[in-house]
Amino acid sequence: MDYTTLQILSRKQLVQLLTKYYQLNFLKPTLHSVPLTDGSVATVPIFDVKALLIAFLNDPLRMRQENFASNYDIFTGKAKLPTSTLDEIHTGSLWEQARQKYCGDDPDAFPLALVCFYDKTNTDVFGSLSCAPFICTPSFLNKDCCNDDSNYMVLGYIPNLGYGKGKAKKQTAEMKLQDEHNCLSLITNQIIKIHEEGGFWTEVMG
């Protein structure tokens, strides 16, 4: 075969073409520079929270009845049948208070709570590439789906803020914690903004 006659795209061209065609720009993180209390700067990659949520809610492979918590109406946030059993998240004592506060009886309000978790992971043996992903999954999923990493949405990565500083530059525990929270606020502020804007419009399961 004469490969010189083929118009083969480079990897960069192919990625750009597929990204534009399938509208996958939201999968690319934005890099934020966060000043730290010791004078250095951390680069924090953050994803578009709203775009990730809309992509999840519009995914027919994820939004299936068998993936949802039992005895739960995803459109109202209420139990289909009265129950006294503590099982899924919507059976907790504070769920109804939260649902009433943020959604009330608005027929167009889709109650979307997020189960978030955040922990450090090592990607190399030396720890220089370690980071802490901030991950979430919708609370309307059943327990099996909540434990399935294919349903996880990574909202951002917090880098190893203490790497390379050694013991010479000592920071107080409060300063280290403040640095971490300044990085995390890039993610949590997006969630707050969605609430302040009154949510967002999208079509869920038709």
C-alpha positions as CSV (number, residue, x, y, z in Angstrom):
1,M,0.0,0.0,0.0
2,D,1.2,3.5,-0.9
3,Y,0.7,5.4,2.4
4,T,1.9,8.7,0.8
5,T,-1.3,8.9,-1.1
6,L,-3.5,8.6,2.1
7,Q,-4.7,11.7,3.9
8,I,-4.0,10.5,7.4
9,L,-4.6,13.0,10.2
10,S,-2.1,13.6,12.8
11,R,-3.1,12.7,16.4
12,K,-3.6,16.4,17.3
13,Q,-5.8,17.0,14.2
14,L,-7.8,13.9,14.9
15,V,-8.5,14.9,18.5
16,Q,-9.5,18.4,17.5
17,L,-11.8,17.1,14.8
18,L,-13.6,14.6,17.1
19,T,-13.8,17.1,19.9
20,K,-15.6,19.6,17.6
21,Y,-17.8,17.0,16.0
22,Y,-19.0,15.4,19.2
23,Q,-18.9,18.7,21.2
24,L,-16.5,17.3,23.8
25,N,-14.8,20.6,24.7
26,F,-16.1,20.3,28.3
27,L,-13.8,17.2,28.8
28,K,-10.8,19.5,28.6
29,P,-9.9,21.0,32.0
30,T,-9.0,24.7,32.5
31,L,-5.8,25.3,34.4
32,H,-6.0,27.7,37.4
33,S,-3.0,29.3,39.2
34,V,-3.6,29.4,42.9
35,P,-1.2,31.4,45.1
36,L,-0.2,29.5,48.2
37,T,0.6,30.9,51.7
38,D,4.3,30.3,51.3
39,G,4.5,32.5,48.2
40,S,4.5,29.7,45.6
41,V,1.8,29.0,43.1
42,A,-0.1,25.7,42.4
43,T,-1.6,24.8,39.1
44,V,-5.0,23.2,39.5
45,P,-6.9,21.6,36.6
46,I,-10.7,22.1,37.0
47,F,-13.5,20.7,34.8
48,D,-16.8,22.4,33.9
49,V,-19.2,21.1,36.6
50,K,-22.4,22.1,34.8
51,A,-21.3,20.6,31.5
52,L,-20.4,17.3,33.2
53,L,-23.8,17.2,35.0
54,I,-25.7,17.8,31.8
55,A,-23.6,15.2,29.9
56,F,-24.5,12.7,32.7
57,L,-28.2,13.5,32.7
58,N,-28.3,13.2,28.9
59,D,-26.5,9.9,28.8
60,P,-29.0,7.1,28.0
61,L,-26.6,4.4,29.2
62,R,-26.5,5.9,32.7
63,M,-30.1,7.3,33.0
64,R,-31.9,4.0,33.1
65,Q,-34.6,2.9,35.5
66,E,-32.6,-0.1,36.7
67,N,-29.7,2.3,37.8
68,F,-31.9,4.4,40.1
69,A,-32.5,3.9,43.8
70,S,-35.4,1.7,44.6
71,N,-38.7,3.3,45.5
72,Y,-37.5,6.7,44.3
73,D,-39.1,9.1,41.8
74,I,-36.2,10.9,40.2
75,F,-38.4,13.8,39.0
76,T,-40.0,14.7,42.3
77,G,-37.3,13.5,44.7
78,K,-39.9,11.7,46.7
79,A,-40.4,8.0,47.6
80,K,-43.0,6.3,45.4
81,L,-44.4,4.4,48.4
82,P,-44.2,5.3,52.1
83,T,-41.4,3.5,53.9
84,S,-39.9,3.5,57.4
85,T,-36.7,1.7,56.2
86,L,-33.4,3.6,56.1
87,D,-31.8,2.5,52.9
88,E,-30.9,4.8,50.1
89,I,-30.1,8.5,50.5
90,H,-33.6,9.7,49.9
91,T,-34.8,7.7,53.0
92,G,-32.6,9.8,55.3
93,S,-34.2,12.2,57.8
94,L,-32.8,15.4,56.2
95,W,-33.5,14.5,52.6
96,E,-37.1,15.8,52.6
97,Q,-36.0,19.1,54.3
98,A,-33.4,19.7,51.7
99,R,-35.7,18.8,48.8
100,Q,-38.4,21.1,50.1
101,K,-35.9,24.0,50.6
102,Y,-34.3,23.8,47.1
103,C,-37.1,22.3,44.9
104,G,-40.4,22.7,46.8
105,D,-43.4,21.7,44.6
106,D,-42.0,23.2,41.4
107,P,-43.0,20.6,38.7
108,D,-39.9,21.6,36.6
109,A,-37.4,21.2,39.4
110,F,-35.3,18.1,39.2
111,P,-33.7,17.4,42.6
112,L,-30.0,16.6,41.9
113,A,-27.9,16.0,45.0
114,L,-24.3,15.0,44.6
115,V,-22.3,12.5,46.7
116,C,-18.8,13.9,46.7
117,F,-15.5,12.4,47.9
118,Y,-11.9,13.5,47.8
119,D,-8.8,11.6,48.6
120,K,-5.1,11.6,47.6
121,T,-3.8,9.1,45.0
122,N,-0.3,8.3,44.0
123,T,0.4,8.0,40.3
124,D,4.1,7.3,40.6
125,V,6.4,5.6,43.2
126,F,8.1,8.8,44.3
127,G,4.9,10.9,45.1
128,S,5.9,13.8,42.8
129,L,2.9,13.1,40.6
130,S,0.4,12.4,43.4
131,C,-2.8,14.4,43.4
132,A,-6.2,14.3,45.0
133,P,-9.2,14.0,42.6
134,F,-12.5,15.5,43.6
135,I,-15.1,13.0,42.5
136,C,-18.9,13.0,42.6
137,T,-21.8,10.9,41.6
138,P,-25.6,11.6,41.7
139,S,-27.4,10.5,44.8
140,F,-30.4,9.1,42.8
141,L,-28.3,6.2,41.7
142,N,-28.6,2.9,43.7
143,K,-25.8,1.6,45.8
144,D,-24.3,-0.6,43.2
145,C,-24.2,2.2,40.6
146,C,-22.8,4.6,43.2
147,N,-19.9,2.1,43.7
148,D,-19.3,1.8,39.9
149,D,-16.5,4.0,38.9
150,S,-18.0,4.4,35.4
151,N,-20.6,6.7,37.1
152,Y,-18.0,8.9,38.7
153,M,-17.5,12.5,37.5
154,V,-14.0,14.0,38.2
155,L,-14.6,17.7,38.9
156,G,-10.9,18.6,39.4
157,Y,-7.5,17.5,40.6
158,I,-5.7,19.1,43.6
159,P,-1.9,18.7,43.2
160,N,0.5,17.6,45.9
161,L,0.8,21.0,47.6
162,G,3.6,19.9,49.9
163,Y,5.9,18.3,47.3
164,G,9.5,19.6,47.1
165,K,9.2,22.0,50.0
166,G,11.1,19.8,52.5
167,K,11.2,20.7,56.2
168,A,13.1,24.0,55.8
169,K,10.0,25.9,54.9
170,K,7.6,25.1,57.6
171,Q,4.0,26.0,57.3
172,T,1.5,25.7,60.0
173,A,-1.3,23.1,59.7
174,E,-3.8,26.0,59.4
175,M,-1.8,27.5,56.4
176,K,-1.6,24.1,54.7
177,L,-5.3,23.5,55.2
178,Q,-6.1,27.0,53.9
179,D,-4.1,26.3,50.7
180,E,-6.0,23.1,50.1
181,H,-9.4,24.8,50.6
182,N,-8.4,27.6,48.3
183,C,-7.9,25.0,45.6
184,L,-11.1,23.1,46.4
185,S,-13.1,26.4,46.3
186,L,-12.5,26.4,42.5
187,I,-14.8,23.4,42.3
188,T,-17.3,24.1,45.1
189,N,-17.8,27.7,43.9
190,Q,-19.1,26.3,40.6
191,I,-21.7,24.2,42.5
192,I,-22.7,27.3,44.5
193,K,-23.0,29.3,41.3
194,I,-25.3,26.7,39.7
195,H,-27.6,27.1,42.8
196,E,-27.4,30.9,42.7
197,E,-28.4,30.9,39.0
198,G,-31.5,28.8,39.8
199,G,-30.1,25.6,38.3
200,F,-29.9,24.9,34.6
201,W,-32.4,23.7,31.9
202,T,-31.9,20.3,30.3
203,E,-34.1,17.4,29.1
204,V,-34.0,14.3,31.2
205,M,-35.2,10.9,29.8
206,G,-37.5,12.7,27.4
